[in-house]
Amino acid sequence: MDLRSTIHEAEDVFAAQELFHRSGWTDGLPVVPPTEDAVRACLDEAALVPEHLIGVEPVRARTVTAEKAAVNAVMAGCLPAHFPLVVTALTAILREEFTLHGATASTGGCAVFIIVNGDARRELGMDGTFNALGNSDRATAVIGRAIRLCLVNLLDVRPGGIDRSTLGHPGKFSFCLAEDEEGSPWESLATARGIPEGASSVTVMAAGAPRQIMNEWTTDPEEILETFAAEIRANMRQYSIWPGHYAVIVPRQLREPLAVAGWTRADVCRRLHERSRIHRHEWAEVGKGRVVRDRGDDEYRALPDPEHLLLVAAGGPAGGFGAVIPPWFGGKSRAVTLPVGACVDCGPLGAE
């Protein structure tokens, strides 16, 4: 199979790095030189020919091929075994319902949040426990980074260009998490969204920065969940009232009391759906009184329904620290879940 990408030569690895930085092909960090052998190895792992169409960005009709994705995956530090998940994540964000152009061009500064489920987690050494939203392991770091480099180099999502973020957040380097399925009392997020149990899958969400919560003073399920709901309500007051997907990351220390009390995933989602709502008059308490007008009694829900909550079991074994990850702009973008190996013509299994 012939590769079509332009070949560049450099005297050494340092000269190669300067070429990448000078050309604007990096995220500001050093990259792995994408040699022909490394790119071919990724394509072979995913059983894809170079010209395979992963998807088309709907607004600007920009195509993403397997070869170009593999080049950026290698640059991000991916091994061949990581590449099928990169392809799946790209396929998901290129779905029309994800609204990739809006999410990446917005001044709101969101990032693509990736949640991995299924056997691929174990096979790739993904760790959903300690430092789960940080640099927990190689695979989550490089898969998340590969998506960012693809956005930069294939869709021109560069700061000041397509990317008009006022602030952005660190998830724009890499924002990938593996669910701690083995330590969870619930079915996995992927299973709840229609993926067969054990099958490897990827869920993508246009997401704001994580908002960390802490509650170590109770084992009462309603009190634990109220802390999460209060943070969701805070996001609605300070940022956006519009309903959409929220991701809630629950660590083991907060999962265990819920499990002991018999609370299922559905129970948790229903409770947070019920408690995550505000009235428009609350905006006046955070400096937004001018937009209240005569609609102060209007009520807004963070979640259109319980199924819009992406409940994820992850985090270290100790510490009552959870996280709420808010949506970019309510329902403007919908989370998408796809099994690894999904094709461009296949329908999404988990889009809501």
Secondary structure, DSSP 8 states (H G I E B T S, - for coil): ----S-----SSHHHHHHHHHHHT-SSSS------HHHHHHHHHHHT--TT-EEEEETTTTEEEEHHHHHHHHHHHT--GGGHHHHHHHHHHHTSGGG-HHHHHHSTT--EEEEEEESTHHHHTT---STTTTSS--HHHHHHHHHHHHHHHHHH---BTTTB--SS--GGGT--EEE---TT-SS--HHHHTT--TT--EEEEEEE---EEEE--S---HHHHHHHHHHHHHHHHHHT------EEEEE-HHHHHHHHHTT--HHHHHHHHHHH-EEEGGGGGGGT-GGGTTT-TT-EEES-SSGGGEEEEE-S-SS--EEEEE-BSSGGGS--EEEETT--TTS--SS--
